[in-house]
Amino acid sequence: MPFFKHPLFYLPVLLTSISGCATHVESLASEKYEPIIPQIAKNNGYLKPSGGIYTTEGGGLFATDRRASAVGDILTVQLTENFAASKSQSASAAKSDSFSVDLPAIIDANGNDANLTAGGATTFSGTGAAAQTNSLRGQISVTVTQVHQNGNMNIIGQKKLLLNNGDEYIRLSGIVRPEDISADNIIVSNRIANAEISYIGAGDTADTGKKGWLSRALSTISPL
């Protein structure tokens, strides 16, 4: 049999496809975080100066106030996430019983009375504990994707870091209020409603900290 027709010939191709699966999945997920850029142009993309200090196009009172307020505007998010959680529980149960039955005087083969006695005992105890600490600091710029009637804005954004042995993704989405945006066009992450913040890795470095697909499959069907 020619080697190119042997099943082992396709093994490197299969292993390469499996190892690159995580990176491909994260690349597809990145499409959701593409910025929205309005296609409406005003004077070839530039606003005509009015000569006044007040503007209705910006997010503030003065023309120099460049806070995000419209679809496509960029907003900087200051990540200040710091959470700690712990949980513990314990349970125990015990049960015992006994009973006896006195039968008429019947002698067994050994010459003893044939009285019957029985009893049972059951015990159970269990403990569990969990602790988790998370911290995320830094800044990420996002874009406004929708402006609601009350002025609140949907934001979404992603930062992709290309490293030597893999990629790192920081993704964020949520709803912000114009009042929570500072004069520097920055909002703190704990002021974002319905926030979804993820920090995900893809590539060789991230794969070393995960179970392989075969180990996960065996763990799923294992009765232990």
Secondary structure per residue as TSV (DSSP state, phi and psi in degrees):
chain	resnum	aa	ss	phi	psi
A	1	M	-	360.0	128.6
A	2	P	-	-59.7	147.8
A	3	F	G	-65.7	-34.3
A	4	F	G	-68.2	-13.5
A	5	K	G	-97.1	-6.8
A	6	H	S	-74.5	142.7
A	7	P	G	-57.6	-30.9
A	8	L	G	-68.1	-18.4
A	9	F	G	-64.7	-31.8
A	10	Y	G	-92.3	-3.6
A	11	L	H	-62.1	-46.3
A	12	P	H	-60.4	-36.7
A	13	V	H	-64.8	-41.2
A	14	L	H	-64.7	-44.6
A	15	L	H	-65.2	-37.3
A	16	T	H	-65.3	-39.1
A	17	S	H	-66.1	-40.1
A	18	I	H	-68.0	-41.8
A	19	S	H	-66.9	-30.0
A	20	G	T	-90.3	3.5
A	21	C	H	-65.5	-43.4
A	22	A	H	-62.0	-41.9
A	23	T	H	-64.4	-39.2
A	24	H	H	-65.9	-40.5
A	25	V	H	-62.5	-43.9
A	26	E	H	-69.6	-31.0
A	27	S	H	-66.6	-38.0
A	28	L	H	-67.8	-38.0
A	29	A	H	-65.8	-25.8
A	30	S	H	-67.1	-23.6
A	31	E	G	-62.7	-28.1
A	32	K	G	-67.8	-23.7
A	33	Y	G	-102.1	17.8
A	34	E	-	-66.9	137.9
A	35	P	-	-69.1	150.9
A	36	I	-	-98.7	122.1
A	37	I	-	-115.1	115.8
A	38	P	-	-60.2	143.5
A	39	Q	-	-96.3	-1.6
A	40	I	-	-80.0	120.1
A	41	A	-	-103.2	140.7
A	42	K	S	-118.6	111.6
A	43	N	T	53.8	51.7
A	44	N	T	61.2	36.2
A	45	G	T	93.1	-2.9
A	46	Y	-	-121.0	140.5
A	47	L	-	-81.9	136.7
A	48	K	-	-73.7	123.9
A	49	P	-	-61.6	138.5
A	50	S	-	-101.4	-14.1
A	51	G	S	85.4	-4.0
A	52	G	S	-102.0	165.6
A	53	I	S	-90.2	-10.5
A	54	Y	B	-101.0	140.1
A	55	T	-	-140.1	144.4
A	56	T	S	-97.3	0.1
A	57	E	S	-90.9	-21.4
A	58	G	S	-93.1	-176.3
A	59	G	S	-92.6	-1.2
A	60	G	S	-133.7	-168.1
A	61	L	S	-75.9	-37.9
A	62	F	B	-103.8	159.0
A	63	A	T	-66.1	-24.1
A	64	T	T	-82.8	-6.4
A	65	D	-	-82.3	110.9
A	66	R	-	-109.2	35.3
A	67	R	-	-69.5	144.7
A	68	A	-	-62.6	135.3
A	69	S	-	-150.8	-8.5
A	70	A	S	-133.0	162.1
A	71	V	T	-59.8	130.6
A	72	G	T	98.2	-15.7
A	73	D	-	-68.4	151.0
A	74	I	E	-99.9	136.5
A	75	L	E	-130.1	138.0
A	76	T	E	-97.1	131.2
A	77	V	E	-108.5	126.4
A	78	Q	E	-91.9	110.4
A	79	L	E	-79.1	119.1
A	80	T	E	-132.6	41.9
A	81	E	E	-80.7	129.9
A	82	N	E	-153.1	104.5
A	83	F	E	-126.2	145.7
A	84	A	E	-139.4	133.1
A	85	A	E	-141.6	145.3
A	86	S	E	-145.6	149.6
A	87	K	E	-152.3	139.3
A	88	S	E	-144.9	150.7
A	89	Q	E	-152.8	155.5
A	90	S	E	-148.2	150.4
A	91	A	E	-148.6	145.4
A	92	S	E	-149.7	150.2
A	93	A	E	-151.0	147.0
A	94	A	E	-146.0	145.6
A	95	K	E	-152.5	137.1
A	96	S	E	-145.6	149.1
A	97	D	E	-153.2	159.2
A	98	S	E	-154.3	151.8
A	99	F	E	-156.2	160.5
A	100	S	E	-140.7	152.3
A	101	V	E	-128.0	122.8
A	102	D	-	-94.7	116.7
A	103	L	-	-96.5	162.5
A	104	P	S	-55.6	158.8
A	105	A	S	-60.1	95.0
A	106	I	-	-121.1	130.8
A	107	I	B	-98.9	127.7
A	108	D	-	-81.3	-172.2
A	109	A	T	-66.1	-23.8
A	110	N	T	-94.1	2.2
A	111	G	S	86.6	13.0
A	112	N	-	-99.3	157.8
A	113	D	B	-66.5	143.1
A	114	A	-	-93.1	48.0
A	115	N	-	-77.9	143.2
A	116	L	E	-108.4	133.7
A	117	T	E	-131.5	149.4
A	118	A	E	-152.7	160.2
A	119	G	E	-165.7	165.4
A	120	G	E	-154.6	155.4
A	121	A	E	-144.7	139.7
A	122	T	E	-136.8	133.3
A	123	T	E	-133.1	151.4
A	124	F	E	-150.2	140.9
A	125	S	E	-151.1	144.0
A	126	G	E	-153.6	146.2
A	127	T	E	-135.6	154.2
A	128	G	E	-153.8	149.2
A	129	A	E	-151.4	147.0
A	130	A	E	-148.7	142.5
A	131	A	E	-145.2	142.0
A	132	Q	E	-150.6	137.7
A	133	T	E	-133.0	130.7
A	134	N	E	-130.6	142.3
A	135	S	E	-147.1	133.7
A	136	L	E	-142.4	118.2
A	137	R	E	-126.1	149.9
A	138	G	E	138.4	-168.4
A	139	Q	E	-132.1	148.2
A	140	I	E	-145.7	138.0
A	141	S	E	-95.8	135.6
A	142	V	E	-127.2	171.6
A	143	T	E	-119.5	152.3
A	144	V	E	-81.2	127.6
A	145	T	E	-108.0	-19.3
A	146	Q	E	-159.5	141.3
A	147	V	E	-117.4	122.2
A	148	H	-	-84.8	168.6
A	149	Q	T	-63.9	-30.5
A	150	N	T	-84.2	3.0
A	151	G	S	97.5	-16.5
A	152	N	-	-63.9	150.5
A	153	M	E	-128.4	138.2
A	154	N	E	-83.0	135.5
A	155	I	E	-126.3	153.8
A	156	I	E	-156.8	144.4
A	157	G	E	-170.6	165.1
A	158	Q	E	-149.1	144.9
A	159	K	E	-123.3	123.4
A	160	K	E	-111.7	125.4
A	161	L	E	-109.0	123.4
A	162	L	E	-94.0	111.4
A	163	L	E	-108.7	175.9
A	164	N	T	-64.0	-43.1
A	165	N	T	-116.6	30.9
A	166	G	E	152.9	-178.9
A	167	D	E	-117.2	152.9
A	168	E	E	-124.3	134.4
A	169	Y	E	-121.2	130.3
A	170	I	E	-116.1	118.4
A	171	R	E	-124.4	145.5
A	172	L	E	-149.8	140.8
A	173	S	E	-151.4	157.1
A	174	G	E	165.2	-165.6
A	175	I	E	-126.3	133.3
A	176	V	E	-124.9	157.4
A	177	R	-	-100.9	141.7
A	178	P	G	-58.9	-31.9
A	179	E	G	-65.9	-22.7
A	180	D	G	-89.1	-2.8
A	181	I	S	-89.3	127.9
A	182	S	-	-76.6	172.1
A	183	A	T	-65.2	-20.1
A	184	D	T	-88.8	10.6
A	185	N	S	64.1	41.6
A	186	I	E	-126.4	139.5
A	187	I	E	-128.7	141.6
A	188	V	E	-80.2	141.8
A	189	S	G	-63.8	-26.5
A	190	N	G	-77.8	1.2
A	191	R	G	-103.3	11.7
A	192	I	-	-98.2	124.5
A	193	A	E	-84.1	148.9
A	194	N	E	51.5	40.6
A	195	A	E	-73.5	139.2
A	196	E	E	-125.7	109.9
A	197	I	E	-120.3	126.7
A	198	S	E	-133.9	143.0
A	199	Y	E	-127.6	105.5
A	200	I	E	-125.7	142.8
A	201	G	E	-114.0	150.5
A	202	A	E	-143.3	138.6
A	203	G	S	125.5	-167.6
A	204	D	H	-62.2	-44.2
A	205	T	H	-63.9	-43.0
A	206	A	H	-70.3	-34.1
A	207	D	H	-67.9	-27.6
A	208	T	T	-66.8	-21.3
A	209	G	T	-95.6	10.6
A	210	K	S	-123.8	154.4
A	211	K	-	-69.7	146.8
A	212	G	-	-72.9	163.8
A	213	W	H	-64.4	-32.8
A	214	L	H	-70.5	-40.8
A	215	S	H	-64.2	-39.4
A	216	R	H	-65.7	-38.3
A	217	A	H	-66.3	-42.4
A	218	L	H	-68.3	-34.7
A	219	S	H	-68.1	-30.9
A	220	T	H	-69.0	-40.2
A	221	I	H	-93.0	-6.1
A	222	S	-	-71.3	133.5
A	223	P	-	-76.7	-10.8
A	224	L	-	-89.7	360.0
